[in-house]
Amino acid sequence: MEIIDKILKLVTLLAVALSPFWFITFFGINLGPTDLLMLIVFFVLILTNRRFFFGPKFLMYPLILFMIFITISTVINYNVVSYTAYVQYFWLFIVVIPITTYYSTDDVWRYQAILTLSAITGIITLHTLYMGLFTSAEWYGGGSTYGWKYGTYNGLYWVIASSALLNLGVAFDNRLRSSLRIFGSIIFIAGSIIITNSRTQSAMLMLLIGSCFILFSLLIKLEKFKLIKAYIFMLIFSVPFIIYFILSNWKYIYVVGNLNSRFTQYRLAFIQGLSEQPFGAGLRSSSDLLGMSIHNFAFSYWFEIGIFALISYLIFIIIIAKCSSFGILNASDFRPIELSLFGMFFATFALLMFQPELVRRFWYIMYAIIIGTFISNNRFVL
């Protein structure tokens, strides 16, 4: 049994390592190497009578409610696209999150997973930097420009922003070898250069918000109260300058951020969604019914799966926020590398405010590691 455990941990770690490469799919659908490896682990755990799939109760209740409500929405709004989208959520909440949470409660495995993601995304960052500096590739272009097939430049830059945040935690972790910390510092700098030279405002926002939360939480854990006061003063002092920058560059932000289209999306989604309550018009129905996708998870869920599912998902997000805030910051055994998870959560939440719902395994694996960290640090029993 011990050998099986070791093999399953390695297989799950490999699945986590491959999660940033979500452009690799099989059979023309959103099914990749991470899914196949998770499926193997899932069946082996069931056959060996593990209880991982029950998960912590505080997490399972909102997920069960969410699945019930989107099941009702999918059944009453019969649509092939809705059914395929439903399978994605079912897979995430029944397989990916429970398995990753289960193994993330093991401190050693969790640190290995974070370091592996930091290294893998770091390689993607360095490759992109090389292509931008030493080839004819433009900073602003599709994923294929850099040799990565994310389909759009957004996906690539989101991964790079995530890499910068993960490696910022690595750079601050004095328990790691100096070579790893230097690597983390290089990746953070490289990622920052790429993001600031891109036109992807969502990635810029991820990097800014995530870095601020990581640095602030690090000062709290180190009890650097004078620096905390200086940090807060700096943030307050910078607010007028940020407002001035936004107002003076509003035309550019409005055009590049495509805000006119987004405001139209939000207005239509809210008004049309009133008549679709309480179970919505069906997953992925906005493109057909509204003629556009909705770049905000709340308005998207409101229109497509209804108010009950939206509330359930918000409770899930609040739980993740609690796990990242209290579970990581209150941990007696402090690891700066875990603060990268703290920053990652708030960075991806900012991303959700300006993008459709995220169903890539990479994001939910990060959420699951946060939950596992909280369970481990607070001695919860699965």
C-alpha positions as CSV (number, residue, x, y, z in Angstrom):
1,M,0.0,0.0,0.0
2,E,2.9,2.4,0.8
3,I,4.3,1.8,-2.7
4,I,0.9,2.6,-4.3
5,D,0.8,5.8,-2.3
6,K,4.2,6.9,-3.5
7,I,3.2,6.1,-7.1
8,L,-0.1,7.9,-6.9
9,K,1.7,11.0,-5.4
10,L,4.1,11.0,-8.3
11,V,1.4,10.6,-10.9
12,T,-0.6,13.5,-9.3
13,L,2.5,15.6,-9.2
14,L,3.0,15.0,-12.9
15,A,-0.6,15.9,-13.5
16,V,-0.1,19.2,-11.6
17,A,3.2,19.9,-13.6
18,L,1.3,19.5,-16.9
19,S,-1.6,21.7,-16.0
20,P,-0.1,24.9,-17.4
21,F,0.0,23.2,-20.8
22,W,-3.7,23.3,-21.2
23,F,-3.4,23.7,-25.0
24,I,-2.5,20.0,-25.2
25,T,-5.8,18.2,-25.8
26,F,-7.0,14.9,-27.0
27,F,-9.9,14.1,-29.4
28,G,-10.5,17.7,-30.1
29,I,-12.1,18.4,-26.7
30,N,-10.9,20.0,-23.5
31,L,-9.3,16.8,-22.2
32,G,-5.6,16.7,-21.7
33,P,-2.7,14.8,-20.0
34,T,-3.6,16.2,-16.6
35,D,-7.1,14.8,-16.9
36,L,-6.0,11.3,-17.9
37,L,-3.5,11.2,-15.0
38,M,-6.1,12.4,-12.6
39,L,-8.5,9.8,-13.9
40,I,-6.0,7.0,-13.1
41,V,-5.5,8.3,-9.6
42,F,-9.2,8.7,-9.1
43,F,-10.0,5.1,-9.9
44,V,-7.1,3.7,-7.9
45,L,-8.1,5.7,-4.8
46,I,-11.7,4.5,-5.1
47,L,-10.6,0.9,-5.6
48,T,-8.4,1.1,-2.5
49,N,-11.3,2.6,-0.4
50,R,-9.8,6.0,0.2
51,R,-12.1,8.7,1.5
52,F,-10.6,11.6,-0.4
53,F,-13.7,12.2,-2.5
54,F,-15.7,13.2,0.5
55,G,-13.4,16.1,1.2
56,P,-13.7,18.6,4.1
57,K,-17.4,19.3,4.8
58,F,-16.9,23.1,4.8
59,L,-15.9,22.8,1.2
60,M,-18.2,20.1,-0.1
61,Y,-21.5,21.7,0.9
62,P,-21.2,24.7,-1.5
63,L,-19.8,22.5,-4.2
64,I,-22.6,20.0,-3.9
65,L,-25.2,22.8,-4.0
66,F,-23.4,24.4,-7.0
67,M,-23.4,21.0,-8.9
68,I,-27.1,20.5,-8.0
69,F,-28.1,23.9,-9.4
70,I,-26.1,23.7,-12.6
71,T,-27.4,20.2,-13.1
72,I,-31.0,21.5,-13.0
73,S,-30.0,24.4,-15.3
74,T,-28.4,22.0,-17.8
75,V,-31.4,19.6,-17.8
76,I,-34.1,22.3,-18.3
77,N,-32.0,24.1,-20.9
78,Y,-31.2,21.2,-23.2
79,N,-28.2,22.2,-25.2
80,V,-25.2,20.2,-26.4
81,V,-22.8,23.0,-25.5
82,S,-24.3,23.2,-22.0
83,Y,-23.8,19.5,-21.5
84,T,-20.1,19.7,-22.5
85,A,-19.5,22.7,-20.2
86,Y,-21.3,20.8,-17.4
87,V,-18.9,17.9,-17.8
88,Q,-16.0,20.3,-17.3
89,Y,-17.4,21.5,-13.9
90,F,-18.3,18.0,-12.9
91,W,-14.7,16.9,-13.6
92,L,-13.2,19.9,-11.7
93,F,-15.3,19.6,-8.5
94,I,-15.6,15.8,-8.3
95,V,-12.1,14.8,-9.4
96,V,-9.5,17.5,-9.8
97,I,-10.1,19.5,-6.6
98,P,-10.7,16.6,-4.2
99,I,-7.6,14.7,-5.5
100,T,-5.3,17.8,-5.3
101,T,-6.7,18.8,-1.9
102,Y,-6.1,15.3,-0.6
103,Y,-2.4,15.2,-1.5
104,S,-1.9,18.9,-0.7
105,T,-2.5,18.2,3.0
106,D,1.0,16.5,2.9
107,D,3.5,19.2,3.5
108,V,6.3,17.6,1.5
109,W,4.1,16.9,-1.5
110,R,2.6,20.4,-1.4
111,Y,6.0,22.1,-1.5
112,Q,7.0,19.9,-4.3
113,A,3.9,20.8,-6.2
114,I,4.4,24.6,-5.7
115,L,8.1,24.3,-6.7
116,T,7.2,22.2,-9.7
117,L,4.6,24.7,-10.9
118,S,7.1,27.5,-10.3
119,A,9.8,25.8,-12.4
120,I,7.5,24.7,-15.2
121,T,5.9,28.2,-15.6
122,G,9.3,29.7,-15.2
123,I,10.6,27.8,-18.2
124,I,7.6,29.1,-20.2
125,T,8.5,32.7,-19.0
126,L,12.1,32.4,-20.0
127,H,11.2,31.0,-23.4
128,T,8.8,33.9,-24.0
129,L,11.5,36.4,-22.9
130,Y,14.0,34.9,-25.2
131,M,11.6,35.0,-28.2
132,G,10.7,38.6,-27.4
133,L,14.3,39.8,-27.1
134,F,16.2,37.8,-29.6
135,T,13.8,37.0,-32.4
136,S,11.4,38.9,-34.6
137,A,8.4,37.9,-32.4
138,E,6.4,40.8,-31.1
139,W,5.6,41.2,-27.4
140,Y,2.0,41.5,-28.3
141,G,0.9,38.5,-30.3
142,G,-0.8,35.1,-30.3
143,G,0.6,32.2,-28.4
144,S,1.9,30.6,-31.6
145,T,4.2,33.6,-32.0
146,Y,6.2,32.3,-29.0
147,G,6.0,28.7,-30.0
148,W,3.2,28.0,-27.4
149,K,-0.2,27.2,-28.6
150,Y,-2.5,28.8,-26.0
151,G,-4.7,30.1,-28.8
152,T,-4.7,33.7,-27.7
153,Y,-2.0,35.9,-26.1
154,N,-4.2,36.3,-23.0
155,G,-3.7,32.7,-21.8
156,L,0.1,32.9,-22.2
157,Y,0.4,36.1,-20.3
158,W,-1.9,34.8,-17.5
159,V,0.5,31.9,-17.1
160,I,3.5,34.2,-17.1
161,A,1.8,36.5,-14.4
162,S,1.1,33.4,-12.3
163,S,4.7,32.3,-12.8
164,A,6.0,35.7,-11.5
165,L,3.8,35.4,-8.4
166,L,4.8,31.8,-7.7
167,N,8.4,32.6,-8.1
168,L,8.2,35.7,-5.9
169,G,7.3,33.3,-3.0
170,V,10.2,31.1,-4.0
171,A,12.6,34.1,-3.9
172,F,11.5,35.0,-0.3
173,D,11.7,31.5,1.1
174,N,14.9,31.3,3.1
175,R,14.5,27.5,3.7
176,L,15.2,26.9,0.0
177,R,18.6,26.7,-1.6
178,S,20.1,30.0,-2.7
179,S,20.2,28.7,-6.3
180,L,16.4,28.2,-6.3
181,R,15.8,31.6,-4.7
182,I,18.0,33.3,-7.4
183,F,16.0,31.4,-10.0
184,G,12.8,32.6,-8.5
185,S,14.1,36.2,-8.5
186,I,15.1,36.0,-12.2
187,I,11.7,34.6,-13.2
188,F,9.8,37.3,-11.3
189,I,11.9,40.0,-13.0
190,A,11.5,38.3,-16.4
191,G,7.8,37.9,-16.0
192,S,7.4,41.5,-14.9
193,I,9.3,42.7,-18.0
194,I,7.1,40.6,-20.3
195,I,3.8,41.6,-18.7
196,T,4.6,45.4,-18.6
197,N,5.6,45.2,-22.3
198,S,2.4,43.5,-23.3
199,R,-1.0,45.0,-23.8
200,T,-2.8,42.5,-21.6
201,Q,-4.3,44.6,-18.9
202,S,-5.8,41.6,-17.1
203,A,-2.3,40.1,-16.7
204,M,-0.9,43.4,-15.5
205,L,-3.7,43.6,-12.9
206,M,-2.9,40.0,-11.8
207,L,0.8,40.8,-11.3
208,L,0.1,44.1,-9.5
209,I,-2.6,42.8,-7.1
210,G,-0.8,39.5,-6.4
211,S,2.5,41.1,-5.7
212,C,0.9,43.6,-3.3
213,F,-0.8,40.9,-1.3
214,I,2.4,38.7,-1.2
215,L,4.6,41.6,0.0
216,F,2.0,42.8,2.5
217,S,1.4,39.4,4.0
218,L,5.2,38.8,4.1
219,L,5.6,41.9,6.2
220,I,2.8,40.8,8.5
221,K,4.3,37.4,9.1
222,L,7.7,38.9,9.7
223,E,6.2,41.4,12.1
224,K,7.8,44.3,10.4
225,F,5.4,46.8,11.8
226,K,7.3,49.9,10.8
227,L,7.5,48.7,7.2
228,I,3.8,47.7,7.3
229,K,2.9,51.3,8.3
230,A,5.2,52.6,5.5
231,Y,3.7,50.2,3.0
232,I,0.1,51.2,3.9
233,F,1.1,54.9,3.7
234,M,2.7,54.3,0.3
235,L,-0.5,52.6,-1.0
236,I,-2.7,55.4,0.3
237,F,-0.3,58.1,-1.0
238,S,-0.3,56.4,-4.4
239,V,-4.1,56.4,-4.8
240,P,-4.4,60.0,-6.1
241,F,-1.6,59.3,-8.6
242,I,-3.3,56.1,-9.8
243,I,-6.6,58.0,-10.2
244,Y,-4.8,60.7,-12.1
245,F,-3.1,58.1,-14.4
246,I,-6.4,56.4,-15.1
247,L,-8.2,59.7,-15.9
248,S,-5.3,61.1,-18.1
249,N,-5.1,57.8,-20.0
250,W,-8.8,56.9,-20.0
251,K,-9.2,57.0,-23.8
252,Y,-6.3,54.5,-24.2
253,I,-7.6,52.3,-21.3
254,Y,-11.2,52.4,-22.7
255,V,-10.1,51.3,-26.2
256,V,-7.4,48.8,-25.3
257,G,-9.5,47.3,-22.5
258,N,-12.5,47.1,-24.8
259,L,-14.6,48.7,-22.0
260,N,-17.5,49.8,-24.2
261,S,-18.1,46.1,-25.2
262,R,-17.7,44.9,-21.6
263,F,-20.2,47.5,-20.2
264,T,-22.7,46.4,-22.9
265,Q,-22.1,42.8,-22.0
266,Y,-22.8,43.4,-18.3
267,R,-25.9,45.5,-18.9
268,L,-27.4,42.9,-21.3
269,A,-26.5,40.0,-19.1
270,F,-28.2,41.6,-16.0
271,I,-31.4,42.7,-17.8
272,Q,-31.9,39.6,-19.9
273,G,-30.9,37.4,-16.9
274,L,-33.8,38.7,-14.9
275,S,-36.2,36.7,-17.1
276,E,-34.0,33.6,-16.9
277,Q,-34.0,33.2,-13.1
278,P,-33.7,31.1,-11.0
279,F,-31.7,28.6,-13.0
280,G,-30.4,30.7,-15.9
281,A,-30.5,30.1,-19.7
282,G,-27.9,27.3,-19.7
283,L,-24.1,27.1,-19.5
284,R,-22.3,28.8,-22.5
285,S,-25.6,30.1,-23.8
286,S,-24.6,33.8,-23.8
287,S,-22.9,33.6,-27.1
288,D,-26.0,32.3,-28.9
289,L,-28.7,34.3,-27.0
290,L,-26.8,37.6,-26.5
291,G,-24.4,37.3,-29.4
292,M,-21.4,37.7,-27.2
293,S,-19.6,36.1,-24.3
294,I,-19.7,37.8,-20.9
295,H,-16.3,38.8,-19.5
296,N,-17.3,38.7,-15.8
297,F,-17.9,35.5,-13.9
298,A,-20.7,37.0,-11.8
299,F,-22.8,38.4,-14.7
300,S,-22.0,35.2,-16.7
301,Y,-23.3,32.9,-14.0
302,W,-26.3,35.2,-13.3
303,F,-27.4,34.9,-16.9
304,E,-26.3,31.3,-17.7
305,I,-26.9,29.2,-14.5
306,G,-29.0,31.5,-12.3
307,I,-28.8,33.2,-8.9
308,F,-28.7,30.0,-6.8
309,A,-25.6,28.6,-8.6
310,L,-24.0,32.1,-8.5
311,I,-24.5,32.3,-4.7
312,S,-23.1,28.8,-4.2
313,Y,-20.0,29.6,-6.3
314,L,-19.5,32.9,-4.3
315,I,-19.6,30.9,-1.1
316,F,-16.9,28.6,-2.6
317,I,-14.8,31.6,-3.5
318,I,-15.3,33.0,0.1
319,I,-14.1,29.7,1.5
320,I,-11.0,29.9,-0.7
321,A,-10.4,33.5,0.5
322,K,-10.7,32.3,4.1
323,C,-8.3,29.4,3.5
324,S,-5.7,31.7,1.8
325,S,-6.1,34.5,4.3
326,F,-6.5,32.9,7.7
327,G,-5.1,29.4,6.9
328,I,-1.8,30.6,5.5
329,L,-1.3,33.8,7.4
330,N,-2.1,32.2,10.8
331,A,0.0,29.1,10.2
332,S,2.6,28.5,13.0
333,D,5.0,26.9,10.6
334,F,5.6,29.8,8.3
335,R,6.7,29.2,4.7
336,P,7.1,32.2,2.4
337,I,6.6,30.0,-0.6
338,E,2.9,29.5,0.6
339,L,2.4,33.2,0.4
340,S,2.6,32.9,-3.4
341,L,-0.7,31.0,-3.1
342,F,-2.2,33.9,-1.1
343,G,-1.3,36.3,-3.8
344,M,-2.4,33.9,-6.6
345,F,-5.9,33.7,-5.2
346,F,-6.5,37.4,-5.2
347,A,-4.8,37.7,-8.6
348,T,-7.1,35.1,-10.2
349,F,-10.1,36.6,-8.5
350,A,-9.3,39.9,-10.2
351,L,-9.0,38.0,-13.4
352,L,-12.5,36.6,-12.9
353,M,-13.9,40.1,-12.7
354,F,-12.9,40.8,-16.3
355,Q,-13.0,37.3,-18.0
356,P,-15.5,34.5,-18.5
357,E,-15.4,31.7,-16.0
358,L,-12.1,29.9,-15.8
359,V,-12.3,26.1,-16.2
360,R,-8.7,25.4,-16.9
361,R,-7.3,22.8,-14.5
362,F,-4.3,25.0,-13.7
363,W,-6.4,27.5,-11.7
364,Y,-8.5,25.0,-9.7
365,I,-5.3,23.0,-8.9
366,M,-4.0,26.2,-7.3
367,Y,-7.3,26.6,-5.4
368,A,-7.1,23.0,-4.2
369,I,-3.5,23.5,-3.0
370,I,-4.7,26.5,-1.0
371,I,-7.4,24.4,0.6
372,G,-4.9,21.6,1.4
373,T,-2.6,24.2,3.0
374,F,-5.4,25.4,5.2
375,I,-6.4,21.9,6.3
376,S,-2.7,21.0,7.0
377,N,-1.9,24.1,8.9
378,N,-5.1,24.0,11.0
379,R,-5.1,20.2,11.6
380,F,-8.4,19.4,9.9
381,V,-9.1,15.8,9.4
382,L,-10.5,14.7,6.0
